[in-house]
Amino acid sequence: MKLLIILKRMSKTEKNDFTKTYKDVGPYLGLGTQLAATMILMFFLGRWLDEKFELTPILTISFAFFGGFAGIYNFIKSVLNLNEKNKNEKRT
């Protein structure tokens, strides 16, 4: 709500600058959430499988590490793709 009030008070050039800035950083805002969600999801999947098969926490640990590596891989891949996209947009 406060953001809308602030946007109404801005001049047209200020709005364009704000919109451009948000457009530039917007794709990066969800990367941390994706990383954390992947790790947490894999941890709880491993925990559930350990309980289901009555194992020691080997699957919990394995899935947590796999989730961490998969999350970091996805994070790096996304950042590289976004950087490449930004470079291509600036060239044109």
HELIX and SHEET records of a PDB file:
HELIX    1   1 LYS A    2  ARG A    9  1                                   8    
HELIX    2   2 LYS A   12  LEU A   29  1                                  18    
HELIX    3   3 LEU A   31  PHE A   53  1                                  23    
HELIX    4   4 ILE A   58  ARG A   91  1                                  34    
END                                                                             
